[in-house]
Amino acid sequence: MRHRTARPPTAEDQVPVDLETMRETVDRLLDPDAVPEVLPPAADELETLTLQMRGHLELLIPEVEQAAARLSSDSIPRYCALACVGEARDRLRAAPRAGR
């Protein structure tokens, strides 16, 4: 049996980030007009939306890192972007809290 090593992903392998879907998920979770009476009623829906948000972050983090890498090393926007990536990774490592 031949063993193969995985090749690194190429630009052709990468699927573009679906910003429209991500925005819809955020709107459902963080609707500024929402009050407790109109939040997702079922715990399983809230869990699904939370998992979607976590997945969106996992897709966006490498995109932000790649964009930051194209900036000069002493760039303030690069520093801020990488700081946000670190914060996002920390939050993804944290276990979700129960309840709303």
Backbone bond lengths (Angstrom), bond angles and torsions (degrees), N, CA, C in turn:
res aa  C-N    CA-C-N  psi(-1)  N-CA   C-N-CA  omega(-1)  CA-C   N-CA-C  phi
1 M - - - 1.435 - - 1.527 108.52 -
2 R 1.316 115.75 131.31 1.456 120.69 179.30 1.512 110.20 -85.44
3 H 1.292 114.87 140.54 1.462 120.45 176.04 1.515 108.92 -102.38
4 R 1.293 115.36 138.12 1.457 119.93 177.44 1.514 109.10 -119.91
5 T 1.280 114.50 149.13 1.459 118.39 173.03 1.519 107.82 -99.42
6 A 1.295 114.92 148.14 1.459 119.06 179.20 1.520 109.31 -70.41
7 R 1.302 115.90 139.25 1.456 119.81 176.72 1.522 108.29 -90.02
8 P 1.310 117.35 150.64 1.466 119.16 178.63 1.524 109.93 -65.28
9 P 1.324 117.62 148.35 1.459 118.99 179.55 1.526 111.07 -65.69
10 T 1.303 115.14 144.42 1.458 121.17 177.04 1.523 108.46 -105.37
11 A 1.309 116.00 174.21 1.467 120.72 178.55 1.525 110.48 -59.79
12 E 1.328 117.08 -31.50 1.461 120.90 179.46 1.522 111.40 -68.79
13 D 1.336 117.80 -28.49 1.460 122.29 -178.38 1.527 112.17 -77.80
14 Q 1.309 116.64 -25.30 1.449 120.15 -172.47 1.523 111.30 -82.29
15 V 1.329 114.41 134.46 1.445 121.12 177.28 1.527 106.90 -94.45
16 P 1.333 118.01 135.26 1.469 117.93 -179.62 1.527 111.31 -64.41
17 V 1.301 115.28 150.08 1.456 121.57 178.93 1.529 108.04 -67.17
18 D 1.327 116.69 133.78 1.462 122.36 -179.17 1.530 109.11 -91.38
19 L 1.326 116.15 85.44 1.461 121.19 -175.79 1.524 112.27 -64.43
20 E 1.308 118.04 -33.79 1.466 120.37 -179.45 1.535 110.77 -62.93
21 T 1.313 116.76 -46.00 1.466 120.51 177.94 1.517 110.86 -64.23
22 M 1.328 116.88 -40.62 1.463 120.37 178.91 1.522 110.70 -61.95
23 R 1.319 116.73 -42.55 1.471 120.50 179.81 1.528 110.86 -65.03
24 E 1.323 117.22 -39.16 1.471 120.53 178.21 1.528 110.72 -62.47
25 T 1.315 116.91 -41.73 1.463 120.98 178.79 1.523 110.42 -63.68
26 V 1.324 116.17 -45.47 1.468 120.37 179.13 1.522 109.99 -61.35
27 D 1.322 117.00 -43.53 1.461 120.14 179.89 1.524 111.93 -60.97
28 R 1.315 116.91 -38.26 1.469 119.62 179.45 1.518 111.34 -68.82
29 L 1.321 116.76 -35.35 1.469 120.10 -178.38 1.520 113.04 -84.68
30 L 1.310 117.20 -38.41 1.458 120.88 -170.93 1.522 112.81 -117.67
31 D 1.300 117.47 32.23 1.458 121.96 -179.43 1.526 109.60 -54.79
32 P 1.346 117.82 119.51 1.470 118.88 -177.50 1.524 113.09 -64.77
33 D 1.332 118.28 -20.71 1.459 121.32 179.16 1.526 112.35 -91.08
34 A 1.323 116.60 -1.54 1.466 119.66 -176.67 1.525 110.46 -73.01
35 V 1.268 114.25 143.56 1.461 123.00 172.58 1.515 105.97 -125.53
36 P 1.322 119.36 164.82 1.467 119.57 -176.16 1.528 114.42 -51.06
37 E 1.323 117.70 -30.28 1.469 119.29 -178.16 1.531 113.03 -71.16
38 V 1.347 118.28 -18.77 1.461 119.79 -177.70 1.523 112.86 -114.74
39 L 1.304 117.21 8.39 1.461 119.47 174.69 1.524 108.92 -66.75
40 P 1.318 118.23 160.87 1.470 119.15 179.18 1.534 110.17 -49.76
41 P 1.313 117.66 121.57 1.461 120.38 -173.07 1.523 114.58 -70.21
42 A 1.293 116.84 -34.51 1.460 119.51 -174.37 1.523 110.40 -97.17
43 A 1.316 115.13 137.88 1.462 120.13 179.34 1.524 111.01 -60.98
44 D 1.333 117.27 -35.26 1.463 119.36 -178.88 1.534 111.10 -68.17
45 E 1.337 117.88 -32.77 1.470 119.80 176.34 1.519 110.25 -68.79
46 L 1.312 116.12 -41.50 1.461 120.39 177.90 1.528 109.92 -62.79
47 E 1.321 116.72 -41.70 1.469 120.60 178.33 1.530 110.50 -63.62
48 T 1.330 116.63 -41.65 1.467 120.68 178.89 1.522 110.93 -61.78
49 L 1.337 116.34 -46.02 1.462 120.01 179.51 1.526 111.01 -63.41
50 T 1.315 116.85 -39.68 1.465 120.77 179.07 1.520 110.28 -63.88
51 L 1.316 117.10 -43.64 1.466 120.69 177.90 1.528 111.07 -63.94
52 Q 1.329 116.78 -37.92 1.467 119.54 176.76 1.530 110.54 -62.62
53 M 1.321 116.03 -43.86 1.463 119.74 179.20 1.528 110.94 -61.14
54 R 1.316 116.71 -42.12 1.463 120.29 178.58 1.533 110.18 -62.56
55 G 1.329 116.64 -41.75 1.463 120.73 177.60 1.523 112.14 -63.64
56 H 1.330 116.12 -40.13 1.460 119.83 177.65 1.530 110.53 -61.38
57 L 1.326 116.23 -43.06 1.468 119.43 178.69 1.530 110.85 -62.26
58 E 1.322 116.57 -40.71 1.470 119.91 179.96 1.531 110.95 -63.03
59 L 1.332 117.12 -30.88 1.464 120.00 176.98 1.527 111.93 -78.97
60 L 1.320 116.70 -35.24 1.458 120.23 -176.35 1.523 113.71 -77.22
61 I 1.308 117.89 -31.80 1.467 120.96 -176.28 1.534 112.02 -55.13
62 P 1.334 119.27 -50.83 1.476 118.11 179.18 1.528 112.42 -63.76
63 E 1.325 117.54 -33.54 1.463 120.74 178.12 1.528 110.69 -62.99
64 V 1.327 116.32 -44.43 1.467 120.81 179.75 1.523 109.79 -65.99
65 E 1.332 116.55 -41.20 1.473 119.60 178.35 1.524 111.24 -61.04
66 Q 1.330 117.15 -42.54 1.465 120.41 179.55 1.523 111.10 -64.68
67 A 1.330 116.73 -41.71 1.468 120.36 178.35 1.529 110.18 -64.94
68 A 1.331 117.19 -40.94 1.467 121.06 179.55 1.523 110.88 -65.67
69 A 1.318 117.10 -35.56 1.466 120.89 -178.94 1.527 111.59 -63.83
70 R 1.324 116.82 -24.37 1.467 120.08 179.82 1.534 112.11 -80.56
71 L 1.322 116.98 -10.38 1.463 120.91 179.09 1.526 109.71 -88.26
72 S 1.320 116.21 159.13 1.465 118.68 179.55 1.524 109.85 -65.33
73 S 1.319 115.67 151.86 1.466 120.59 -173.49 1.525 113.29 -66.02
74 D 1.325 118.17 -20.68 1.467 119.83 179.03 1.531 112.04 -102.97
75 S 1.335 116.14 18.80 1.455 121.98 -177.55 1.533 111.15 -79.20
76 I 1.327 115.98 132.45 1.469 120.29 176.68 1.527 110.92 -64.71
77 P 1.349 119.98 -43.40 1.468 118.77 176.74 1.529 112.68 -59.22
78 R 1.340 116.96 -36.20 1.473 119.44 177.64 1.521 110.45 -65.07
79 Y 1.327 116.33 -45.68 1.464 120.83 178.85 1.533 110.36 -58.52
80 C 1.327 116.43 -45.30 1.476 120.65 -178.88 1.529 111.12 -65.12
81 A 1.331 116.77 -42.99 1.462 120.34 -179.78 1.528 110.75 -61.97
82 L 1.327 116.86 -43.84 1.462 119.83 -179.16 1.527 111.63 -70.34
83 A 1.328 117.09 -32.09 1.464 119.83 175.01 1.525 109.66 -64.91
84 C 1.319 117.05 -41.42 1.471 120.89 178.21 1.533 111.44 -65.94
85 V 1.319 116.53 -37.42 1.468 120.23 176.30 1.525 109.87 -61.79
86 G 1.324 116.85 -43.58 1.466 120.22 178.26 1.515 111.55 -61.83
87 E 1.325 116.70 -42.52 1.470 120.59 178.24 1.523 110.87 -64.29
88 A 1.327 117.17 -42.04 1.464 120.81 179.11 1.530 110.74 -62.56
89 R 1.326 116.81 -42.75 1.468 119.82 178.45 1.531 111.01 -63.15
90 D 1.331 116.87 -41.43 1.469 120.08 177.99 1.525 110.62 -60.13
91 R 1.310 116.83 -42.90 1.465 120.36 -178.94 1.522 111.40 -68.95
92 L 1.315 117.69 -33.99 1.464 120.07 177.72 1.532 111.07 -68.94
93 R 1.324 116.92 -30.78 1.469 119.92 178.33 1.516 112.12 -73.38
94 A 1.315 116.86 -25.01 1.467 121.07 -179.52 1.526 109.12 -72.44
95 A 1.309 115.41 142.59 1.464 120.36 177.40 1.528 109.27 -73.47
96 P 1.325 116.92 136.42 1.479 118.49 177.73 1.528 110.71 -62.63
97 R 1.321 114.89 142.98 1.466 119.64 177.38 1.517 109.66 -79.99
98 A 1.307 115.96 150.79 1.453 120.94 177.20 1.513 109.91 -74.11
99 G 1.296 116.87 149.81 1.459 121.70 176.65 1.508 111.96 83.34
100 R 1.319 114.15 -171.10 1.472 119.48 -176.92 1.475 108.48 -81.91
